[in-house]
């Protein structure tokens, strides 16, 4: 199966991996830095995850499944958005993986999203994920 181009976003935050992990998995935190989205998940491998809200004036309800979960190290999930205009089929899902590592002064966060069909889609994904990581950085550093 073709997994398309992979978008990558990274940032360094002045906070512990524990604080970053907490912000990545607490719905009330996610809403603060991820464009107001409501996230629902039991945060267990194989469980569903949904995101709902409004983005650029359009309501959305995205879905996926938790694929990997290693507390304070790695979170990976599939993601499908009906706003893509594509059918709800496996080839139209992305895999998003967030890795945490100790950095020089806190935690390095690297996020990847596969299955971007072209360079324009990859660039748009990177723009959106970099904006989300900037919001996460502000949120975590404010609370640390």
N, CA, C and O atoms as a MOPAC input file, in Angstrom:
PM7 MOZYME 1SCF
protein

 N      0.83600 1    -1.17700 1     0.00000 1
 C      0.00000 1     0.00000 1     0.00000 1
 C      0.88400 1     1.24500 1     0.00000 1
 O      1.86700 1     1.30400 1     0.73900 1
 N      0.55000 1     2.22600 1    -0.81100 1
 C      1.28000 1     3.47800 1    -0.85900 1
 C      0.89900 1     4.32600 1     0.35000 1
 O     -0.28500 1     4.55900 1     0.59400 1
 N      1.87700 1     4.78300 1     1.09800 1
 C      1.60300 1     5.61400 1     2.26200 1
 C      1.86700 1     7.08000 1     1.97100 1
 O      1.95600 1     7.88400 1     2.89900 1
 N      1.99600 1     7.44500 1     0.69600 1
 C      2.15200 1     8.83300 1     0.30500 1
 C      3.35300 1     9.49600 1     0.94600 1
 O      4.26200 1     8.83500 1     1.44900 1
 N      3.33500 1    10.80600 1     0.91700 1
 C      4.40800 1    11.59700 1     1.50700 1
 C      4.16200 1    11.77900 1     3.00200 1
 O      3.01700 1    11.84700 1     3.44800 1
 N      5.23900 1    11.85800 1     3.76400 1
 C      5.12300 1    12.01800 1     5.21500 1
 C      5.43000 1    13.45400 1     5.60900 1
 O      6.49600 1    13.98800 1     5.30500 1
 N      4.46800 1    14.06800 1     6.29300 1
 C      4.64700 1    15.39900 1     6.85300 1
 C      5.30800 1    15.26000 1     8.21900 1
 O      5.02300 1    14.31700 1     8.95700 1
 N      6.18500 1    16.19400 1     8.55300 1
 C      6.88500 1    16.16600 1     9.83800 1
 C      6.85200 1    17.55700 1    10.46500 1
 O      7.05200 1    18.57100 1     9.79700 1
 N      6.59200 1    17.56800 1    11.77100 1
 C      6.64700 1    18.81300 1    12.54400 1
 C      7.37700 1    18.49400 1    13.83600 1
 O      7.22200 1    17.40400 1    14.38700 1
 N      8.16400 1    19.42800 1    14.31700 1
 C      8.91400 1    19.18900 1    15.54900 1
 C      9.04000 1    20.48100 1    16.34000 1
 O      9.04000 1    21.57700 1    15.77900 1
 N      9.14800 1    20.33000 1    17.65400 1
 C      9.38200 1    21.47800 1    18.52600 1
 C     10.06800 1    21.00400 1    19.79100 1
 O     10.06200 1    19.81800 1    20.12200 1
 N     10.64900 1    21.94200 1    20.47400 1
 C     11.29900 1    21.70500 1    21.76500 1
 C     10.49900 1    22.48400 1    22.79800 1
 O     10.22600 1    23.66800 1    22.59900 1
 N     10.11600 1    21.83700 1    23.90400 1
 C      9.39600 1    22.53300 1    24.96500 1
 C     10.17900 1    22.45000 1    26.27200 1
 O     10.84900 1    21.45800 1    26.55800 1
 N     10.07700 1    23.50200 1    27.03900 1
 C     10.73500 1    23.54200 1    28.33700 1
 C      9.75800 1    22.98000 1    29.36300 1
 O      9.14600 1    23.71400 1    30.13900 1
 N      9.63300 1    21.66000 1    29.34200 1
 C      8.73500 1    20.94000 1    30.24700 1
 C      9.14100 1    19.46800 1    30.21000 1
 O      9.81800 1    19.01200 1    29.28800 1
 N      8.71200 1    18.74700 1    31.22600 1
 C      9.03800 1    17.32100 1    31.29900 1
 C      8.20400 1    16.51600 1    30.30900 1
 O      7.15200 1    16.96600 1    29.85600 1
 N      8.68800 1    15.32300 1    29.97900 1
 C      7.89900 1    14.42900 1    29.12100 1
 C      6.56900 1    14.11600 1    29.78500 1
 O      5.55600 1    13.97600 1    29.09900 1
 N      6.55400 1    14.00300 1    31.10100 1
 C      5.32400 1    13.73400 1    31.84100 1
 C      4.28800 1    14.83300 1    31.61700 1
 O      3.11400 1    14.54400 1    31.38500 1
 N      4.72000 1    16.09300 1    31.68600 1
 C      3.80200 1    17.20600 1    31.46200 1
 C      3.29600 1    17.22800 1    30.02100 1
 O      2.11700 1    17.48000 1    29.77500 1
 N      4.19300 1    16.96300 1    29.07500 1
 C      3.79200 1    16.94700 1    27.66600 1
 C      2.81600 1    15.80000 1    27.42100 1
 O      1.80200 1    15.98600 1    26.74900 1
 N      3.10900 1    14.62500 1    27.95600 1
 C      2.23100 1    13.46400 1    27.78200 1
 C      0.84200 1    13.76200 1    28.32800 1
 O     -0.16800 1    13.44500 1    27.69800 1
 N      0.80500 1    14.36300 1    29.48600 1
 C     -0.47600 1    14.71000 1    30.08900 1
 C     -1.27500 1    15.63100 1    29.15800 1
 O     -2.47500 1    15.43600 1    28.96900 1
 N     -0.61500 1    16.61400 1    28.59100 1
 C     -1.28900 1    17.53600 1    27.67000 1
 C     -1.74900 1    16.83900 1    26.39100 1
 O     -2.74900 1    17.23800 1    25.79400 1
 N     -1.03100 1    15.80800 1    25.97200 1
 C     -1.40300 1    15.07600 1    24.75100 1
 C     -2.59900 1    14.14800 1    24.95100 1
 O     -3.26100 1    13.77800 1    23.98100 1
 N     -2.88100 1    13.77100 1    26.18800 1
 C     -3.90200 1    12.74300 1    26.42900 1
 C     -5.06300 1    13.20400 1    27.31100 1
 O     -5.93800 1    12.39900 1    27.63000 1
 N     -5.09500 1    14.45000 1    27.70400 1
 C     -6.21600 1    14.97700 1    28.49500 1
 C     -7.10400 1    15.83500 1    27.59400 1
 O     -6.66300 1    16.87700 1    27.11000 1
 N     -8.34600 1    15.41100 1    27.36300 1
 C     -9.23200 1    16.16600 1    26.46300 1
 C     -9.36000 1    17.64300 1    26.80000 1
 O     -9.43300 1    18.47400 1    25.89500 1
 N     -9.38900 1    17.99000 1    28.09200 1
 C     -9.53300 1    19.40100 1    28.45700 1
 C     -8.28400 1    20.20300 1    28.07600 1
 O     -8.37800 1    21.39500 1    27.78400 1
 N     -7.13100 1    19.56000 1    28.07800 1
 C     -5.90500 1    20.22800 1    27.62700 1
 C     -5.89500 1    20.34800 1    26.10600 1
 O     -5.59800 1    21.41300 1    25.56400 1
 N     -6.21800 1    19.26000 1    25.42600 1
 C     -6.20900 1    19.24100 1    23.95700 1
 C     -7.08000 1    20.36300 1    23.39400 1
 O     -6.70600 1    21.02600 1    22.42600 1
 N     -8.22800 1    20.56300 1    24.00100 1
 C     -9.14500 1    21.61400 1    23.53400 1
 C     -8.48200 1    22.99300 1    23.57600 1
 O     -8.80000 1    23.85800 1    22.76100 1
 N     -7.56700 1    23.19800 1    24.51700 1
 C     -6.91300 1    24.49000 1    24.67800 1
 C     -5.91000 1    24.79900 1    23.56300 1
 O     -5.74800 1    25.96000 1    23.18600 1
 N     -5.24300 1    23.78300 1    23.03700 1
 C     -4.18900 1    24.06000 1    22.05000 1
 C     -4.46500 1    23.49500 1    20.65700 1
 O     -3.71400 1    23.77400 1    19.72300 1
 N     -5.52000 1    22.71300 1    20.50400 1
 C     -5.78800 1    22.08700 1    19.20500 1
 C     -7.07300 1    22.64500 1    18.58700 1
 O     -8.02000 1    21.91700 1    18.28700 1
 N     -7.06100 1    23.96600 1    18.41100 1
 C     -8.12200 1    24.64600 1    17.67700 1
 C     -9.51500 1    24.41000 1    18.26300 1
 O    -10.50100 1    24.44800 1    17.52800 1
 N     -9.61300 1    24.16700 1    19.57900 1
 C    -10.90000 1    23.98800 1    20.23800 1
 C    -11.54000 1    22.62500 1    20.05200 1
 O    -12.71300 1    22.44500 1    20.37900 1
 N    -10.79500 1    21.66700 1    19.53500 1
 C    -11.37600 1    20.34800 1    19.25700 1
 C    -11.75500 1    19.59200 1    20.52900 1
 O    -11.08600 1    19.69700 1    21.55700 1
 N    -12.83000 1    18.84000 1    20.43600 1
 C    -13.27500 1    17.94000 1    21.50900 1
 C    -12.75900 1    16.54600 1    21.14400 1
 O    -13.12900 1    15.99800 1    20.10500 1
 N    -11.91300 1    15.98000 1    21.98900 1
 C    -11.35000 1    14.65100 1    21.73700 1
 C    -11.97100 1    13.65500 1    22.70800 1
 O    -12.13500 1    13.93500 1    23.89600 1
 N    -12.31200 1    12.48800 1    22.17200 1
 C    -12.83000 1    11.41100 1    23.01700 1
 C    -12.05600 1    10.13900 1    22.71700 1
 O    -11.94400 1     9.71200 1    21.56800 1
 N    -11.51900 1     9.53900 1    23.78900 1
 C    -10.82500 1     8.26500 1    23.66600 1
 C    -10.60900 1     7.69800 1    25.06500 1
 O    -10.49600 1     8.44400 1    26.03900 1
 N    -10.55200 1     6.37300 1    25.15300 1
 C    -10.19000 1     5.71800 1    26.41400 1
 C     -8.67100 1     5.58200 1    26.51900 1
 O     -8.16100 1     5.13200 1    27.54500 1
 N     -7.93700 1     5.97200 1    25.45600 1
 C     -6.47500 1     5.96200 1    25.44500 1
 C     -5.90800 1     4.58000 1    25.72100 1
 O     -5.02600 1     4.40900 1    26.56300 1
 N     -6.43100 1     3.59500 1    24.99700 1
 C     -5.89800 1     2.23400 1    25.03800 1
 C     -5.71600 1     1.77000 1    23.59000 1
 O     -6.50500 1     2.12200 1    22.71300 1
 N     -4.68100 1     0.98700 1    23.35400 1
 C     -4.43000 1     0.46900 1    22.00800 1
 C     -5.66200 1    -0.28000 1    21.51800 1
 O     -6.22000 1    -1.11200 1    22.23300 1
 N     -6.08000 1     0.02300 1    20.29500 1
 C     -7.24400 1    -0.60700 1    19.68500 1
 C     -8.54000 1     0.14900 1    19.91000 1
 O     -9.53900 1    -0.12900 1    19.24700 1
 N     -8.54000 1     1.10000 1    20.83600 1
 C     -9.74900 1     1.88100 1    21.10100 1
 C     -9.90600 1     2.99500 1    20.07600 1
 O     -8.94200 1     3.42500 1    19.44300 1
 N    -11.13000 1     3.44300 1    19.93200 1
 C    -11.40600 1     4.53000 1    19.00100 1
 C    -10.97800 1     5.86500 1    19.59100 1
 O    -10.83000 1     6.02400 1    20.80300 1
 N    -10.78600 1     6.81300 1    18.68800 1
 C    -10.53400 1     8.19600 1    19.05900 1
 C    -11.33100 1     9.04700 1    18.08000 1
 O    -11.35000 1     8.77600 1    16.88000 1
 N    -11.98800 1    10.07900 1    18.60100 1
 C    -12.74000 1    10.99600 1    17.74200 1
 C    -12.34600 1    12.43000 1    18.08700 1
 O    -11.98300 1    12.75200 1    19.21800 1
 N    -12.43400 1    13.26100 1    17.07500 1
 C    -12.19800 1    14.69200 1    17.20700 1
 C    -13.41100 1    15.38200 1    16.60600 1
 O    -13.85300 1    15.01400 1    15.51800 1
 N    -13.95500 1    16.37400 1    17.29500 1
 C    -15.07800 1    17.12000 1    16.72800 1
 C    -14.94800 1    18.58500 1    17.08700 1
 O    -14.35800 1    18.94900 1    18.10400 1
 N    -15.51000 1    19.41000 1    16.23300 1
 C    -15.45300 1    20.84500 1    16.44600 1
 C    -15.71700 1    21.58500 1    15.16000 1
 O    -16.46000 1    21.12200 1    14.29500 1
 N    -15.09100 1    22.75000 1    15.04600 1
 C    -15.23600 1    23.58600 1    13.86100 1
 C    -13.85900 1    24.10300 1    13.47000 1
 O    -13.10700 1    24.58000 1    14.32000 1
 N    -13.52900 1    24.01000 1    12.18800 1
 C    -12.23900 1    24.46800 1    11.68100 1
 C    -12.48000 1    25.23900 1    10.40000 1
 O    -13.11900 1    24.73600 1     9.47600 1
 N    -11.97400 1    26.45200 1    10.34300 1
 C    -12.18200 1    27.32400 1     9.18200 1
 C    -13.66200 1    27.44300 1     8.82100 1
 O    -14.03000 1    27.44500 1     7.64700 1
 N    -14.50800 1    27.54300 1     9.86000 1
 C    -15.93900 1    27.73400 1     9.64700 1
 C    -16.71300 1    26.48100 1     9.27200 1
 O    -17.90700 1    26.56700 1     8.98300 1
 N    -16.07300 1    25.32800 1     9.26800 1
 C    -16.75800 1    24.07800 1     8.89800 1
 C    -16.75000 1    23.11500 1    10.07900 1
 O    -15.70500 1    22.87900 1    10.68500 1
 N    -17.90700 1    22.56400 1    10.40300 1
 C    -18.00400 1    21.56800 1    11.47200 1
 C    -17.37100 1    20.26600 1    10.98100 1
 O    -17.42800 1    19.94200 1     9.79500 1
 N    -16.76900 1    19.53100 1    11.91000 1
 C    -16.14800 1    18.26000 1    11.55200 1
 C    -16.31900 1    17.25700 1    12.68100 1
 O    -16.50300 1    17.62300 1    13.84200 1
 N    -16.25300 1    15.98500 1    12.31200 1
 C    -16.16100 1    14.88600 1    13.26900 1
 C    -15.25200 1    13.84600 1    12.61800 1
 O    -15.67100 1    13.06400 1    11.76400 1
 N    -14.00800 1    13.86700 1    13.04800 1
 C    -12.99800 1    12.95500 1    12.52500 1
 C    -12.92000 1    11.73200 1    13.42400 1
 O    -13.38900 1    11.75100 1    14.56200 1
 N    -12.32500 1    10.66900 1    12.90000 1
 C    -12.23200 1     9.45100 1    13.70200 1
 C    -10.94800 1     8.70300 1    13.41000 1
 O    -10.26600 1     8.95500 1    12.41700 1
 N    -10.63600 1     7.77100 1    14.30600 1
 C     -9.46000 1     6.94200 1    14.13500 1
 C     -9.39900 1     5.89700 1    15.22900 1
 O    -10.37000 1     5.64600 1    15.94400 1
 N     -8.22100 1     5.29700 1    15.33500 1
 C     -7.99500 1     4.23700 1    16.31800 1
 C     -6.61000 1     4.41800 1    16.91800 1
 O     -5.66500 1     4.77600 1    16.21500 1
 N     -6.49000 1     4.16900 1    18.21600 1
 C     -5.19400 1     4.22800 1    18.88600 1
 C     -4.37800 1     3.01900 1    18.42000 1
 O     -4.79600 1     1.87700 1    18.60800 1
 N     -3.22100 1     3.26900 1    17.81700 1
 C     -2.38400 1     2.19500 1    17.26300 1
 C     -1.21500 1     1.83600 1    18.17800 1
 O     -0.81900 1     0.67300 1    18.25100 1
 N     -0.67000 1     2.81700 1    18.86800 1
 C      0.45200 1     2.57800 1    19.78700 1
 C      0.36800 1     3.60000 1    20.90900 1
 O     -0.01300 1     4.75200 1    20.69900 1
 N      0.72900 1     3.15800 1    22.09400 1
 C      0.67500 1     4.03900 1    23.24500 1
 C      1.74700 1     3.59800 1    24.22900 1
 O      1.61400 1     2.57800 1    24.90500 1
 N      2.80100 1     4.38200 1    24.29100 1
 C      3.89400 1     4.14000 1    25.23300 1
 C      4.02100 1     5.40400 1    26.06300 1
 O      4.66800 1     6.36000 1    25.63500 1
 N      3.40700 1     5.42700 1    27.26100 1
 C      3.36900 1     6.65400 1    28.05200 1
 C      4.71800 1     7.37700 1    28.12500 1
 O      5.76700 1     6.78800 1    28.38500 1
 N      4.62600 1     8.68000 1    27.88300 1
 C      5.75900 1     9.60500 1    27.91500 1
 C      6.78100 1     9.35000 1    26.81400 1
 O      7.87100 1     9.92100 1    26.84700 1
 N      6.44700 1     8.49700 1    25.83100 1
 C      7.37900 1     8.19600 1    24.73400 1
 C      6.73400 1     8.29200 1    23.34900 1
 O      7.26500 1     8.95700 1    22.45900 1
 N      5.58500 1     7.62500 1    23.17000 1
 C      5.02500 1     7.52400 1    21.81600 1
 C      3.50700 1     7.36200 1    21.86100 1
 O      2.96300 1     6.59700 1    22.65800 1
 N      2.84200 1     8.11000 1    20.97600 1
 C      1.41000 1     7.98400 1    20.74400 1
 C      1.21800 1     7.92300 1    19.23900 1
 O      1.71000 1     8.77900 1    18.50300 1
 N      0.50200 1     6.90700 1    18.79000 1
 C      0.24300 1     6.76700 1    17.35900 1
 C     -1.22900 1     6.40500 1    17.16100 1
 O     -1.78400 1     5.57900 1    17.88500 1
 N     -1.84800 1     7.04300 1    16.16400 1
 C     -3.25700 1     6.76100 1    15.89200 1
 C     -3.53300 1     6.94600 1    14.40700 1
 O     -2.82900 1     7.67100 1    13.70400 1
 N     -4.58500 1     6.26500 1    13.95100 1
 C     -5.04700 1     6.49600 1    12.58600 1
 C     -5.99600 1     7.69100 1    12.63200 1
 O     -6.53800 1     8.02800 1    13.68500 1
 N     -6.18800 1     8.32300 1    11.48100 1
 C     -7.03200 1     9.51300 1    11.42100 1
 C     -7.71300 1     9.58900 1    10.06000 1
 O     -7.07200 1     9.48300 1     9.01500 1
 N     -9.03100 1     9.77500 1    10.10200 1
 C     -9.82100 1     9.98500 1     8.88300 1
 C    -10.71900 1    11.18900 1     9.10200 1
 O    -11.34100 1    11.32900 1    10.15600 1
 N    -10.78400 1    12.05300 1     8.10600 1
 C    -11.66300 1    13.22000 1     8.15900 1
 C    -12.62100 1    13.21200 1     6.97600 1
 O    -12.17800 1    13.21700 1     5.82700 1
 N    -13.93700 1    13.19900 1     7.23800 1
 C    -14.90000 1    13.31100 1     6.14500 1
 C    -14.72300 1    14.60500 1     5.34100 1
 O    -15.11200 1    14.65700 1     4.17400 1
 N    -14.14200 1    15.64800 1     5.94700 1
 C    -13.91800 1    16.90200 1     5.22300 1
 C    -12.93000 1    16.73400 1     4.07200 1
 O    -12.82900 1    17.60100 1     3.20300 1
 N    -12.20000 1    15.61500 1     4.06800 1
 C    -11.26600 1    15.36900 1     2.96500 1
 C    -12.00700 1    15.13900 1     1.64900 1
 O    -11.43700 1    15.28300 1     0.56800 1
 N    -13.28900 1    14.77700 1     1.75800 1
 C    -14.07200 1    14.48100 1     0.56100 1
 C    -13.82300 1    13.09000 1     0.01900 1
 O    -14.39700 1    12.70700 1    -1.00000 1
 N    -12.97400 1    12.33000 1     0.68800 1
 C    -12.65600 1    10.97000 1     0.25400 1
 C    -13.50500 1     9.96300 1     1.02100 1
 O    -13.99400 1    10.24900 1     2.11400 1
 N    -13.67100 1     8.78300 1     0.43500 1
 C    -14.45400 1     7.72400 1     1.06800 1
 C    -13.80800 1     7.26600 1     2.36900 1
 O    -12.58900 1     7.33500 1     2.52700 1
 N    -14.63500 1     6.80000 1     3.29500 1
 C    -14.14400 1     6.24100 1     4.56000 1
 C    -13.62200 1     4.83300 1     4.27400 1
 O    -14.31300 1     3.83700 1     4.48400 1
 N    -12.39000 1     4.78300 1     3.79200 1
 C    -11.74000 1     3.53400 1     3.40500 1
 C    -10.29900 1     3.56800 1     3.91600 1
 O     -9.71200 1     4.64400 1     4.02900 1
 N     -9.72300 1     2.40200 1     4.22600 1
 C     -8.37300 1     2.36500 1     4.80500 1
 C     -7.33500 1     3.18400 1     4.05600 1
 O     -6.45400 1     3.77400 1     4.68100 1
 N     -7.41800 1     3.23500 1     2.73800 1
 C     -6.40700 1     3.97500 1     1.97300 1
 C     -6.52200 1     5.49700 1     2.15600 1
 O     -5.63700 1     6.23900 1     1.73000 1
 N     -7.60200 1     5.95700 1     2.78500 1
 C     -7.79600 1     7.38700 1     2.99300 1
 C     -7.54700 1     7.82800 1     4.43800 1
 O     -7.88900 1     8.94700 1     4.82100 1
 N     -6.95400 1     6.94500 1     5.22400 1
 C     -6.58600 1     7.28500 1     6.60500 1
 C     -5.11600 1     7.68500 1     6.64700 1
 O     -4.30000 1     7.20800 1     5.85800 1
 N     -4.80400 1     8.56300 1     7.57500 1
 C     -3.42100 1     8.91400 1     7.88600 1
 C     -3.02300 1     8.14800 1     9.14100 1
 O     -3.88000 1     7.74600 1     9.92700 1
 N     -1.73600 1     7.95000 1     9.32400 1
 C     -1.21100 1     7.52200 1    10.61300 1
 C     -0.42400 1     8.69400 1    11.16500 1
 O      0.51600 1     9.18400 1    10.53900 1
 N     -0.82500 1     9.13600 1    12.35600 1
 C     -0.14200 1    10.22800 1    13.04600 1
 C      0.63200 1     9.61100 1    14.20000 1
 O      0.07100 1     8.86500 1    15.00300 1
 N      1.91000 1     9.92100 1    14.28100 1
 C      2.76100 1     9.40600 1    15.35000 1
 C      3.45400 1    10.57900 1    16.02900 1
 O      4.06700 1    11.42300 1    15.37500 1
 N      3.34600 1    10.61300 1    17.34400 1
 C      3.97800 1    11.65200 1    18.14600 1
 C      4.99300 1    10.97300 1    19.05300 1
 O      4.65100 1    10.08300 1    19.83000 1
 N      6.24900 1    11.40700 1    18.94300 1
 C      7.32300 1    10.84000 1    19.76300 1
 C      7.88700 1    11.91700 1    20.67900 1
 O      8.08300 1    13.06200 1    20.27200 1
 N      8.14100 1    11.53000 1    21.91800 1
 C      8.73400 1    12.41900 1    22.90800 1
 C     10.10700 1    11.89300 1    23.28500 1
 O     10.28900 1    10.69800 1    23.51900 1
 N     11.08700 1    12.81900 1    23.34000 1
 C     12.44300 1    12.46600 1    23.77200 1
 C     12.94900 1    13.56800 1    24.68500 1
 O     12.52700 1    14.72000 1    24.59300 1
 N     13.85700 1    13.19200 1    25.56100 1
 C     14.51300 1    14.20900 1    26.36700 1
 C     15.31900 1    15.08400 1    25.42600 1
 O     16.04300 1    14.58800 1    24.56200 1
 N     15.18600 1    16.38800 1    25.60200 1
 C     15.92600 1    17.33900 1    24.78900 1
 C     16.94700 1    18.06900 1    25.63800 1
 O     17.14500 1    17.74200 1    26.80800 1
 N     17.59500 1    19.06100 1    25.04300 1
 C     18.62300 1    19.82700 1    25.74600 1
 C     18.06400 1    20.53600 1    26.97500 1
 O     18.72600 1    20.61000 1    28.01000 1
 N     16.85100 1    21.05300 1    26.86000 1
 C     16.26700 1    21.81800 1    27.96800 1
 C     14.78700 1    21.47100 1    28.12000 1
 O     13.94200 1    22.36500 1    28.16400 1
 N     14.46900 1    20.18400 1    28.20100 1
 C     13.07600 1    19.78100 1    28.33500 1
 C     12.77000 1    18.58300 1    27.46700 1
 O     13.42400 1    17.54600 1    27.56800 1
 N     11.76700 1    18.73100 1    26.61000 1
 C     11.27000 1    17.61800 1    25.80200 1
 C     11.21800 1    18.00400 1    24.32800 1
 O     10.72100 1    19.07100 1    23.96700 1
 N     11.73800 1    17.12100 1    23.48900 1
 C     11.62300 1    17.29200 1    22.04100 1
 C     10.40600 1    16.50000 1    21.58300 1
 O     10.26200 1    15.32500 1    21.91800 1
 N      9.53100 1    17.14600 1    20.81700 1
 C      8.32500 1    16.50800 1    20.28500 1
 C      8.46800 1    16.44200 1    18.77400 1
 O      8.70200 1    17.45900 1    18.12100 1
 N      8.32900 1    15.24300 1    18.22000 1
 C      8.34500 1    15.06300 1    16.77100 1
 C      7.04400 1    14.38100 1    16.36700 1
 O      6.68400 1    13.33700 1    16.91100 1
 N      6.34600 1    14.97600 1    15.41400 1
 C      5.07900 1    14.45300 1    14.93000 1
 C      5.21600 1    14.14800 1    13.44700 1
 O      5.73300 1    14.96400 1    12.68400 1
 N      4.75100 1    12.97300 1    13.04000 1
 C      4.71400 1    12.62200 1    11.61900 1
 C      3.29300 1    12.23000 1    11.22900 1
 O      2.54400 1    11.67100 1    12.03100 1
 N      2.93900 1    12.53200 1     9.98900 1
 C      1.64800 1    12.13700 1     9.42300 1
 C      1.90000 1    11.61000 1     8.02000 1
 O      2.37300 1    12.33900 1     7.14800 1
 N      1.58300 1    10.34200 1     7.81000 1
 C      1.81100 1     9.74900 1     6.49400 1
 C      0.59800 1     9.94700 1     5.58400 1
 O     -0.39300 1    10.57000 1     5.96600 1
 N      0.70200 1     9.40400 1     4.38000 1
 C     -0.38500 1     9.33000 1     3.41300 1
 C     -0.84400 1    10.69000 1     2.89000 1
 O     -2.02700 1    10.88500 1     2.61200 1
 N      0.09000 1    11.62300 1     2.75800 1
 C     -0.21600 1    12.88400 1     2.08500 1
 C     -0.00600 1    12.63700 1     0.59200 1
 O      1.08400 1    12.23400 1     0.18400 1
 N     -1.03400 1    12.87100 1    -0.23000 1
 C     -0.96700 1    12.46500 1    -1.64200 1
 C      0.00600 1    13.25800 1    -2.50900 1
 O      0.45700 1    12.75900 1    -3.53900 1
 N      0.33600 1    14.49000 1    -2.10600 1
 C      1.21000 1    15.30800 1    -2.93700 1
 C      1.92300 1    16.33300 1    -2.05900 1
 O      1.64100 1    16.45200 1    -0.86600 1
 N      2.84600 1    17.06600 1    -2.66600 1
 C      3.65900 1    18.03600 1    -1.91800 1
 C      2.80600 1    19.14300 1    -1.30900 1
 O      3.09900 1    19.60600 1    -0.20700 1
 N      1.76500 1    19.57300 1    -2.00000 1
 C      0.88700 1    20.61800 1    -1.47500 1
 C      0.17500 1    20.13400 1    -0.20900 1
 O      0.10500 1    20.86700 1     0.77700 1
 N     -0.34800 1    18.92200 1    -0.22800 1
 C     -1.02600 1    18.34700 1     0.94700 1
 C     -0.04500 1    18.17600 1     2.10600 1
 O     -0.38000 1    18.44800 1     3.25900 1
 N      1.15800 1    17.72700 1     1.79000 1
 C      2.19200 1    17.55800 1     2.81900 1
 C      2.50600 1    18.90200 1     3.46400 1
 O      2.58100 1    18.99800 1     4.68900 1
 N      2.69200 1    19.94100 1     2.65200 1
 C      3.00100 1    21.27200 1     3.17400 1
 C      1.85600 1    21.79900 1     4.04200 1
 O      2.10600 1    22.39600 1     5.08900 1
 N      0.62200 1    21.59100 1     3.62900 1
 C     -0.53600 1    22.03700 1     4.41300 1
 C     -0.60600 1    21.28700 1     5.74400 1
 O     -0.89400 1    21.88600 1     6.78100 1
 N     -0.34100 1    19.97300 1     5.71600 1
 C     -0.32000 1    19.18900 1     6.95300 1
 C      0.76600 1    19.70300 1     7.88700 1
 O      0.53000 1    19.85700 1     9.08500 1
 N      1.95400 1    19.96800 1     7.34900 1
 C      3.05200 1    20.46700 1     8.17900 1
 C      2.70300 1    21.82900 1     8.78800 1
 O      3.02200 1    22.09300 1     9.94700 1
 N      2.05400 1    22.68300 1     8.01200 1
 C      1.63700 1    23.99400 1     8.52100 1
 C      0.66800 1    23.81000 1     9.69300 1
 O      0.83900 1    24.43400 1    10.74000 1
 N     -0.33800 1    22.96400 1     9.52300 1
 C     -1.32600 1    22.73700 1    10.57400 1
 C     -0.70100 1    22.09700 1    11.81200 1
 O     -0.99200 1    22.51000 1    12.93500 1
 N      0.15700 1    21.08700 1    11.61600 1
 C      0.77100 1    20.41400 1    12.76400 1
 C      1.75700 1    21.33100 1    13.47900 1
 O      1.85700 1    21.28100 1    14.70500 1
 N      2.48200 1    22.16200 1    12.74700 1
 C      3.37900 1    23.12100 1    13.40500 1
 C      2.58500 1    24.12500 1    14.23700 1
 O      3.02500 1    24.51600 1    15.31800 1
 N      1.42100 1    24.54400 1    13.74300 1
 C      0.55300 1    25.44500 1    14.51100 1
 C      0.05700 1    24.74200 1    15.77200 1
 O      0.02100 1    25.34700 1    16.84400 1
 N     -0.32500 1    23.47500 1    15.65300 1
 C     -0.78100 1    22.73100 1    16.82400 1
 C      0.34600 1    22.57700 1    17.83200 1
 O      0.13300 1    22.76300 1    19.03000 1
 N      1.55100 1    22.23800 1    17.36100 1
 C      2.68400 1    22.07900 1    18.28300 1
 C      3.04900 1    23.41000 1    18.95000 1
 O      3.44100 1    23.42300 1    20.11600 1
 N      2.92600 1    24.51400 1    18.23500 1
 C      3.18500 1    25.82600 1    18.84300 1
 C      2.17500 1    26.08500 1    19.96300 1
 O      2.53400 1    26.60900 1    21.01700 1
 N      0.91900 1    25.71800 1    19.73300 1
 C     -0.10500 1    25.85600 1    20.77400 1
 C      0.16600 1    24.94000 1    21.95500 1
 O     -0.01100 1    25.33700 1    23.10700 1
 N      0.59600 1    23.71500 1    21.67500 1
 C      0.94500 1    22.77000 1    22.73900 1
 C      2.10600 1    23.32100 1    23.56100 1
 O      2.08800 1    23.26600 1    24.79100 1
 N      3.10500 1    23.84800 1    22.88000 1
 C      4.27500 1    24.43200 1    23.56300 1
 C      3.83200 1    25.55300 1    24.50300 1
 O      4.22900 1    25.57800 1    25.66800 1
 N      3.00900 1    26.48200 1    24.00000 1
 C      2.51400 1    27.58300 1    24.83700 1
 C      1.73600 1    27.04000 1    26.03600 1
 O      1.91600 1    27.50100 1    27.16300 1
 N      0.87900 1    26.06600 1    25.78600 1
 C      0.05300 1    25.49700 1    26.84300 1
 C      0.91400 1    24.83200 1    27.92400 1
 O      0.73900 1    25.11100 1    29.11100 1
 N      1.83000 1    23.96500 1    27.52600 1
 C      2.63600 1    23.21800 1    28.48800 1
 C      3.59600 1    24.13300 1    29.24000 1
 O      3.76600 1    23.99200 1    30.45200 1
 N      4.21800 1    25.05800 1    28.53800 1
 C      5.17000 1    25.94300 1    29.20600 1
 C      4.47100 1    26.91700 1    30.14800 1
 O      5.05700 1    27.34100 1    31.14500 1
 N      3.24400 1    27.27100 1    29.84700 1
 C      2.47000 1    28.13500 1    30.73700 1
 C      2.15300 1    27.40300 1    32.03300 1
 O      2.19000 1    27.99400 1    33.11200 1
 N      1.83700 1    26.09900 1    31.92300 1
 C      1.43500 1    25.31600 1    33.08900 1
 C      2.60500 1    24.68700 1    33.82600 1
 O      2.40800 1    24.10900 1    34.89500 1
 N      3.81100 1    24.78100 1    33.29100 1
 C      4.97200 1    24.13300 1    33.94400 1
 C      5.55900 1    25.01500 1    35.03000 1
 O      6.53300 1    24.63100 1    35.67800 1

